[in-house]
Amino acid sequence: MMNYFSPLFWGFLLTTVGIALPGMVNMTSVSVSIKQGMGAGLRYSAGASATIFLQAYIAVAFAGYLSLHPEIFTYIRAVSVAIFLALAFFFFYQALRSQEVKASPRKGRPLLLGAAVAGMNALNIPYFFTMGAVLKSEGLIGLSPPLHLFFVSGITLGAFTMLAAYANFAQFILKRANYLARNLNYFLSGLFLVLAVVQGVQLYWGGGM
């Protein structure tokens, strides 16, 4: 039972952390909820979650290939250090800029709008791929069938939960979006910096360099 719970839990956690930061996808959920009501906000969340499901499945499909070539994990560790450092710098830079967070001005049916806006986030696939590969290399999750479906399901559930929360607390979030964005950017910057250090240390002591 624990083998199935672990990928579900980590998938849920990865997505809730990633979507917690106010951005185009979740702030559009706020906009839809305010303009068209909570029901529309939930339909938007469902559409976005469907796209994220497909993105996560593609990422896991590549991660599944790694199970046949475990030697590649050494290179994944090295690449993940660079990716985590880049993300740490990106979020720190965003925090310093402290730009006003705005929702997407696009209009349309909430379900299709959610799918389209989520599809514009090109970082989802490499993010899920890198994190899935790192978690697998640490022995925290398995990505062989049917475990990969639990991981993808956790990602999808986490996405819908966070987007629905943004829709539900639309007025509260809208008033505090810039404060949340600035502080969460600092938090995510520190998180990815820690991940980079951990992967770098393990790569060094593991003899990968």
C-alpha positions as CSV (number, residue, x, y, z in Angstrom):
1,M,0.0,0.0,0.0
2,M,2.8,2.4,0.9
3,N,4.4,1.8,-2.6
4,Y,1.3,3.3,-4.1
5,F,0.9,6.1,-1.6
6,S,4.4,7.4,-2.0
7,P,4.2,8.5,-5.7
8,L,0.7,9.8,-5.1
9,F,1.9,11.9,-2.2
10,W,5.0,13.2,-3.9
11,G,3.1,14.1,-7.1
12,F,0.5,16.0,-5.0
13,L,3.3,17.8,-3.1
14,L,5.3,18.8,-6.2
15,T,2.3,20.4,-7.9
16,T,0.9,22.2,-4.9
17,V,4.3,23.8,-4.3
18,G,4.7,24.7,-8.0
19,I,1.2,26.2,-8.3
20,A,1.2,27.9,-4.9
21,L,3.1,30.8,-6.4
22,P,0.7,33.4,-8.0
23,G,1.2,33.3,-11.7
24,M,-0.8,33.3,-15.0
25,V,-2.5,29.9,-14.5
26,N,-3.7,30.4,-11.0
27,M,-4.5,34.1,-11.2
28,T,-6.6,33.4,-14.2
29,S,-8.5,31.0,-12.0
30,V,-9.1,34.0,-9.7
31,S,-10.2,36.2,-12.5
32,V,-12.7,33.6,-13.9
33,S,-14.1,32.9,-10.5
34,I,-14.7,36.7,-9.8
35,K,-16.2,37.4,-13.2
36,Q,-18.2,34.2,-13.9
37,G,-18.7,32.6,-10.5
38,M,-17.2,29.7,-8.5
39,G,-18.7,27.1,-10.9
40,A,-16.8,28.6,-13.8
41,G,-13.6,28.7,-11.6
42,L,-13.9,25.0,-11.0
43,R,-14.5,24.2,-14.7
44,Y,-11.4,26.3,-15.4
45,S,-9.4,24.3,-12.8
46,A,-10.6,21.0,-14.3
47,G,-9.5,22.1,-17.8
48,A,-6.1,23.2,-16.6
49,S,-5.7,20.0,-14.6
50,A,-6.5,17.9,-17.7
51,T,-3.6,19.6,-19.6
52,I,-1.3,19.2,-16.6
53,F,-2.2,15.5,-16.5
54,L,-1.0,15.1,-20.1
55,Q,2.1,17.1,-19.5
56,A,2.9,15.0,-16.4
57,Y,2.3,11.7,-18.3
58,I,4.7,12.8,-21.1
59,A,7.3,13.6,-18.4
60,V,6.8,10.3,-16.7
61,A,7.0,8.5,-20.0
62,F,10.6,9.8,-20.4
63,A,11.3,9.0,-16.8
64,G,10.2,5.4,-17.5
65,Y,12.9,5.1,-20.1
66,L,15.4,5.8,-17.4
67,S,14.4,2.7,-15.5
68,L,16.0,0.7,-18.3
69,H,19.1,2.8,-18.3
70,P,19.9,3.5,-14.6
71,E,23.4,4.9,-15.5
72,I,21.7,8.0,-16.9
73,F,20.8,9.0,-13.3
74,T,24.3,10.3,-12.8
75,Y,23.9,12.7,-15.7
76,I,20.3,13.6,-14.4
77,R,21.8,14.6,-11.1
78,A,24.4,16.9,-12.8
79,V,21.7,18.4,-15.0
80,S,19.3,18.8,-12.0
81,V,21.9,20.8,-10.1
82,A,22.0,23.3,-13.0
83,I,18.2,23.4,-13.3
84,F,17.7,23.9,-9.6
85,L,20.3,26.7,-9.5
86,A,18.6,28.4,-12.5
87,L,15.2,28.1,-10.9
88,A,16.6,29.5,-7.6
89,F,18.0,32.5,-9.5
90,F,14.8,33.0,-11.4
91,F,12.5,33.1,-8.4
92,F,15.0,35.3,-6.5
93,Y,15.0,37.7,-9.4
94,Q,11.2,37.7,-9.6
95,A,11.1,38.5,-5.8
96,L,13.4,41.4,-6.3
97,R,11.4,42.8,-9.2
98,S,8.1,42.5,-7.2
99,Q,6.0,43.0,-10.3
100,E,2.3,43.3,-10.0
101,V,0.7,39.9,-10.6
102,K,-2.0,40.0,-13.2
103,A,-4.4,37.4,-14.6
104,S,-4.5,36.5,-18.2
105,P,-6.8,38.8,-20.1
106,R,-8.0,36.0,-22.4
107,K,-11.7,35.1,-22.6
108,G,-13.5,32.0,-23.5
109,R,-15.2,28.9,-22.1
110,P,-13.7,28.2,-18.6
111,L,-12.9,24.5,-19.4
112,L,-11.1,25.2,-22.7
113,L,-9.5,28.4,-21.3
114,G,-8.0,26.4,-18.4
115,A,-6.6,23.8,-20.8
116,A,-5.1,26.5,-23.1
117,V,-3.6,28.6,-20.3
118,A,-2.0,25.6,-18.6
119,G,-0.7,24.4,-22.0
120,M,1.3,27.7,-22.3
121,N,3.4,26.8,-19.3
122,A,6.4,25.2,-21.0
123,L,8.2,24.5,-17.7
124,N,5.8,21.8,-16.6
125,I,7.2,18.9,-18.5
126,P,10.9,19.5,-17.7
127,Y,9.9,20.3,-14.1
128,F,7.9,17.0,-13.6
129,F,10.6,15.0,-15.5
130,T,13.5,16.3,-13.4
131,M,11.7,16.0,-10.1
132,G,10.4,12.5,-11.0
133,A,13.8,11.4,-12.0
134,V,15.4,12.8,-8.8
135,L,12.8,11.2,-6.6
136,K,13.2,7.9,-8.3
137,S,17.0,8.0,-8.0
138,E,16.6,8.7,-4.2
139,G,14.3,5.6,-4.0
140,L,11.4,7.7,-2.8
141,I,9.0,6.7,-5.6
142,G,8.7,4.1,-8.3
143,L,7.7,4.9,-11.8
144,S,7.1,1.5,-13.3
145,P,3.5,0.6,-14.2
146,P,1.1,1.1,-12.5
147,L,3.1,3.3,-10.0
148,H,3.6,6.0,-12.7
149,L,-0.2,6.5,-12.9
150,F,-0.3,7.2,-9.1
151,F,2.4,9.8,-9.6
152,V,0.6,11.5,-12.4
153,S,-2.7,11.2,-10.5
154,G,-1.1,12.9,-7.5
155,I,0.2,15.7,-9.8
156,T,-3.3,16.2,-11.3
157,L,-5.0,16.1,-7.9
158,G,-2.6,18.7,-6.6
159,A,-3.1,20.9,-9.5
160,F,-6.9,20.8,-9.3
161,T,-6.8,21.3,-5.5
162,M,-4.6,24.4,-5.7
163,L,-6.5,26.0,-8.6
164,A,-9.8,25.3,-7.0
165,A,-8.5,27.0,-3.8
166,Y,-7.5,30.0,-5.8
167,A,-10.9,30.2,-7.3
168,N,-12.6,29.7,-3.9
169,F,-10.6,32.4,-2.2
170,A,-10.5,34.7,-5.2
171,Q,-11.2,38.0,-3.5
172,F,-8.8,37.4,-0.6
173,I,-6.0,36.3,-3.0
174,L,-6.5,39.1,-5.4
175,K,-6.0,41.7,-2.6
176,R,-2.8,40.0,-1.4
177,A,-1.4,38.5,-4.6
178,N,1.7,40.8,-4.8
179,Y,2.6,40.1,-1.2
180,L,2.2,36.4,-1.7
181,A,4.2,36.4,-4.9
182,R,7.1,38.3,-3.4
183,N,7.4,36.1,-0.3
184,L,6.7,32.8,-2.1
185,N,9.4,33.7,-4.7
186,Y,11.9,34.0,-1.9
187,F,10.7,30.7,-0.4
188,L,11.0,28.8,-3.8
189,S,14.3,30.4,-4.5
190,G,15.7,29.0,-1.2
191,L,14.0,25.7,-1.8
192,F,15.6,25.1,-5.2
193,L,19.0,26.3,-3.9
194,V,18.8,23.7,-1.1
195,L,17.9,21.0,-3.7
196,A,20.8,22.1,-5.9
197,V,23.2,21.8,-2.9
198,V,21.8,18.4,-1.9
199,Q,22.1,17.0,-5.4
200,G,25.6,18.4,-5.8
201,V,26.8,16.9,-2.6
202,Q,25.4,13.5,-3.3
203,L,26.8,13.6,-6.8
204,Y,30.2,14.5,-5.5
205,W,30.3,11.9,-2.6
206,G,28.7,9.3,-4.8
207,G,31.6,9.4,-7.2
208,G,29.6,10.8,-10.1
209,M,32.1,13.6,-10.6
